[in-house]
């Protein structure tokens, strides 16, 4: 089982990303699972906490990504969910962790290592 869940939402050639307050790196929304929580429940809880006005329709599990980040050496264990049906205002719920949310083009943006890995697998150059 994955340790966390991430959402990849695409619309009009842009991806839904949130920016971490502490280091200003962009990432796919999501976060760590609680004990006994499924990957899907984790995703919906995290989205509700981070972006409470975001509405999701069909969300499908793409894959579980496990591995080690080549640069940082950190282990990755994420369930990656995909949707093309996300709408609503990008109102930030967790202002301690996130300072921005936006639909951004997937290149020329400072991403977290895990988000960069996911982007490169789903949207190769």
C-alpha positions in Angstrom: 0.0 0.0 0.0 1.1 3.5 -0.8 2.1 5.9 1.9 0.4 8.9 0.3 -2.0 9.9 -2.5 -1.6 12.5 -5.2 -4.0 14.0 -7.8 -3.1 14.8 -11.3 -5.8 16.9 -12.8 -5.3 18.2 -16.4 -7.4 20.8 -18.2 -6.6 22.7 -21.5 -2.9 21.7 -21.4 -2.4 22.8 -17.8 -2.0 20.8 -14.6 -3.5 21.6 -11.2 -0.6 22.4 -8.8 -0.2 23.7 -5.3 2.8 25.6 -4.0 4.4 24.7 -0.7 4.8 27.7 1.6 8.2 26.5 3.1 10.3 26.2 0.0 8.0 27.6 -2.8 8.2 24.3 -4.8 5.1 23.3 -6.8 3.5 19.9 -6.4 0.5 17.8 -7.2 -2.2 18.1 -4.4 -2.4 15.3 -2.0 -0.7 14.0 1.1 0.0 11.2 3.6 -2.4 8.5 4.5 -3.8 8.1 8.0 -3.7 4.7 9.7 -6.3 2.4 8.2 -7.2 4.8 5.4 -7.4 3.7 1.8 -5.5 5.6 -0.9 -8.8 6.9 -2.4 -10.1 8.1 1.0 -6.8 9.8 1.6 -7.0 11.6 -1.7 -10.4 13.0 -1.0 -9.6 14.0 2.5 -6.4 15.7 1.4 -8.1 17.5 -1.4 -10.8 18.6 1.0 -8.2 20.0 3.4 -6.0 21.7 0.7 -8.6 22.9 -1.8 -12.0 22.8 -0.1 -13.9 24.4 -3.1 -12.5 22.0 -5.7 -15.1 19.6 -7.1 -13.9 16.2 -8.6 -15.9 13.9 -10.7 -14.4 10.7 -12.2 -11.1 9.9 -10.5 -9.1 6.9 -11.6 -6.1 5.2 -10.1 -3.3 5.5 -12.6 -0.6 3.6 -10.7 1.3 3.2 -7.5 4.7 4.8 -7.8 7.4 3.3 -5.7 11.1 4.0 -5.9 13.9 6.2 -4.7 14.5 9.8 -5.7 17.8 9.9 -7.6 18.7 13.4 -6.3 17.5 13.3 -2.6 17.6 9.5 -2.0 14.2 9.7 -0.4 11.8 6.8 -1.0 8.6 7.5 -2.9 5.4 5.5 -2.3 2.4 7.3 -3.9 -0.9 6.3 -5.3 -1.4 8.6 -8.3 -5.0 9.4 -9.3 -6.0 11.1 -12.6 -9.0 13.2 -13.5 -10.0 15.5 -16.3 -13.1 16.6 -14.4 -12.0 19.1 -11.8 -13.8 22.4 -11.3 -14.5 25.1 -8.7 -12.5 27.9 -7.1 -8.9 27.1 -6.1 -9.4 28.4 -2.5 -6.6 27.3 -0.2 -7.7 25.5 2.9 -4.4 24.6 4.6 -2.6 28.0 4.6 0.2 26.8 6.9 1.4 24.3 4.2 0.2 25.8 0.9 0.4 29.4 -0.3 -0.9 29.1 -3.9 -2.9 26.9 -6.2 -3.1 27.3 -9.9 -3.6 25.6 -13.3 0.0 25.7 -14.7 1.8 24.4 -17.8 3.9 21.4 -16.8 7.3 22.8 -17.9 9.5 25.6 -16.7 8.3 25.4 -13.1 10.1 24.4 -9.9 8.5 21.1 -8.9 9.1 18.8 -5.9 11.2 15.7 -6.9 8.1 13.4 -6.6 6.0 15.7 -8.7 8.7 16.1 -11.3 9.0 12.3 -11.6 5.2 12.0 -12.0 5.1 14.8 -14.6 7.9 13.2 -16.6 6.2 9.8 -16.7 2.8 11.2 -17.7 3.9 14.1 -19.9 7.2 13.3 -21.5 8.9 16.0 -23.5 
